[in-house]
Amino acid sequence: MLLGGRFWALLRKEFRQILRDRRLVASLLVAPTVQLLLFGAVLNATVADVSLGVVDDSRTPESRELVALLTQSKSFRLGGYYRSVDQLGDAISRGAVDAGVVIPYDYARNLVRGHPTTVQFLLNAMNVNTAQISRGYAQGVIQAYNAGLAAQGVHARFQQVAAPPVNRQGAVGLDPAFLFNPGLVSAWFAATGVFGILLILNGAITASTVMLKEREFGTIEQLLMSPASTAEIILAKITPLCVLLSAMALLALGVMKVAFQVPFHGSLLLVFGGAFLCLLSGIGIGTIIATFTRSAQQAQLAIFFVNPPLASLSGALSPVEAMPPWLQPFTQLNPIYHFGRITRGALLKGSGIEVLWPNLVALLVFTVVLVSVSVWRFRKQLG
């Protein structure tokens, strides 16, 4: 029987063995907390190319000229036209575009009559640096556009929306609206991204360490001589890791809430479900590495070559849009990328399973594949 008395005896033995190693317990609880505090506080991301959605209610030569000036610059690229602000906001929420500009229907008429006109600029502020840089890009383009109008005989000047008008010249005002992070808290982007990296990294390191200890201490032969089946041995190995690493995930969520005031707008169950799958993926990676190495030092060296690429190609520390175009498709093959979209979508945007299910399914597929390969490799090693 799979969950008989032998399994529970093995399970108690694994818990006692792990809890006796204070360094391992500290690495599960203390190290991730310190890493999250440090990385979340100091890491920032920038972006050089911004996908821009457009709502042009004016549909005049003047509005088309402004759109052309925005999208033909190196700062923005045209992400598409939308019929309404709601459609544009939904596109920004889904990540189809990074920012949006809304040109009012009386835009050209106000310019000709010498009245101030306001262009609304919508920004996805989950990444604060991206939002601020995008606003700076837009302000620079507006200034260049106003200078061009003045050269053509239309007296327009750039005017901050909050500044009082001082004359009757035509003025183009930029009204920025920061979505999902109106306070521009830069730590929210970094903390939610580092969360996924810590889950994979600590899952891989812990699993490889635990698996290799049996070989280094010579107790793997005792397990093979015991009446327990291979399935019971594997399940007893994985269960304590899942329990302790899940406690680490809960602690990390608490740190994000208390230390960085990350909002929890969506389902915590969805976030924790994604975190559990991410942990299993990390355990699978660590177990696979342990079956190819002979010591903990070799495993740590192997993990060093595996985790940095996973972290760099995850979109956790810098936006995917900032990567070279040929690298961006590789992020889809990264479990950290999908967990990051789940975390940011649920916590910052309040998105539910109806929006995030593709990322959850992708994360589930990664987990099943990695755990299956790790179990196959471990069975082969025991054989």
Salt bridges, closest charged atoms under 4 A:
GLU14 OE2 - LYS13 NZ 3.05
GLU14 OE2 - LYS237 NZ 3.40
ASP21 OD2 - LYS213 NZ 2.13
ASP49 OD2 - ARG77 NE 3.21
ASP90 OD2 - ARG94 NE 2.90
GLU214 OE2 - LYS13 NZ 2.81
GLU214 OE2 - LYS237 NZ 2.39
GLU232 OE2 - ARG6 NH2 3.95
